[in-house]
Amino acid sequence: MKKLLLLAPLALFAYNINNTKIFTKKLTPDTLKTSLSVTVRGKTLEDVLNKTNKIIKYSEECQSVNYNFTPNYELKNKKRVFVGYKANIHETCEFKNSKDFSKLLENIKDYGKVSLNSISYVSSKQKQAVKELKLKAYNFALNEAKALSKSLNKSCILKNISFNPYMPKPLRNYRPVKALEVQAIEAPLPKRANTTKVTATYQIECF
């Protein structure tokens, strides 16, 4: 997509030329990304700490692991009664092999209640693709300035350029997945490619 606009002369022989062009690249998802929560309960703080340490140990491959500890109360006969302690663990993990995620779930399920907040498929090359598309757009704009210099017999320069990248939404597994349904997690990564886009808007001045 390309839009070319020639503005009125700024001076006797000076022109500003605005252009917008979209650059795209196809990427196939190669990584399973998930967000999960684990609730750990125990009668003593030591018990909860031990279970939490086990879960964290099994989650070493996860990129983000956050947790907090709180006293645990229950209502009994309309009274708030202390029954122990509770830990809330939140993890964000990425796996090249979905079987590794199934293994994580199997390892931690006996230490707390696991809830899967989201499961999606992403490309590990997406950020690099945006950088490459920006460079491609910049070189395209420079070459267009050179071509205009030749065709108009003027001196044309790239005055400014801005980028508006668009990264597609992750492909999600819409099937409800419980922590023990490991067969659903072991499904192969999707083969359908998605499109990463960078819209470049630039201005060339000729004088």
GIMO-V279325 format. One record per backbone hydrogen bond with DSSP energy under -1.0 kcal/mol. NH is the residue of the N-H (numbers start at 1). CO is the residue of the C=O. E is the energy in kcal/mol with one decimal. If there is no record, write none. Layout:
[[NH	CO	E] [NH	CO	E]]
This chain:
[[3	20	-1.7] [5	18	-2.1] [7	16	-2.0] [10	14	-1.5] [15	206	-3.2] [17	204	-3.3] [18	5	-1.9] [19	202	-2.5] [20	3	-1.4] [21	200	-2.4] [22	1	-1.1] [23	198	-2.6] [25	196	-1.8] [27	194	-2.9] [30	122	-1.9] [31	122	-2.1] [32	95	-3.1] [33	120	-3.1] [34	93	-2.7] [35	118	-2.0] [36	91	-2.4] [37	115	-2.9] [38	89	-2.6] [39	113	-2.2] [40	87	-2.8] [42	85	-1.9] [48	44	-1.8] [49	45	-2.6] [50	46	-2.4] [51	47	-2.1] [52	48	-2.5] [53	49	-2.5] [54	50	-1.7] [55	51	-2.1] [56	52	-2.6] [57	53	-2.2] [58	54	-2.0] [60	57	-1.0] [62	59	-1.8] [63	92	-1.1] [64	92	-1.8] [66	90	-2.8] [68	88	-1.3] [70	86	-2.8] [72	84	-3.0] [74	81	-2.4] [76	79	-3.1] [79	76	-1.2] [81	74	-3.4] [83	72	-2.8] [85	42	-2.9] [86	70	-2.8] [87	40	-2.7] [88	68	-2.2] [89	38	-2.8] [90	66	-3.2] [91	36	-2.8] [92	64	-2.4] [93	34	-2.5] [95	32	-2.6] [100	97	-1.6] [102	98	-1.7] [103	99	-2.1] [104	100	-1.8] [105	101	-2.3] [106	102	-2.2] [107	103	-2.0] [108	104	-1.8] [109	105	-1.7] [111	108	-1.9] [113	39	-2.5] [115	37	-3.1] [117	35	-2.3] [118	35	-1.7] [120	33	-2.7] [121	171	-2.9] [122	31	-2.6] [126	123	-1.2] [129	125	-2.2] [130	126	-1.8] [131	127	-1.7] [132	128	-2.2] [133	129	-2.4] [134	130	-2.2] [135	131	-2.0] [136	132	-2.3] [137	133	-2.4] [138	134	-2.3] [139	135	-2.5] [140	136	-2.1] [141	137	-2.2] [142	138	-2.1] [143	139	-2.4] [144	140	-2.1] [145	141	-1.9] [146	142	-1.9] [147	143	-2.4] [148	144	-2.5] [149	145	-2.0] [150	146	-1.7] [151	147	-2.6] [152	148	-2.8] [154	149	-1.2] [157	205	-2.5] [159	203	-2.7] [160	203	-1.2] [162	201	-2.4] [164	199	-2.0] [166	197	-3.7] [171	121	-1.8] [173	119	-1.7] [174	172	-1.0] [181	178	-1.5] [182	180	-2.1] [186	182	-1.6] [187	184	-1.0] [194	27	-3.2] [196	25	-2.7] [197	166	-2.8] [198	23	-2.4] [199	164	-1.5] [200	21	-2.9] [201	162	-2.5] [202	19	-2.6] [203	160	-2.6] [204	17	-3.0] [205	157	-2.5] [206	15	-2.9] [207	155	-2.0]]
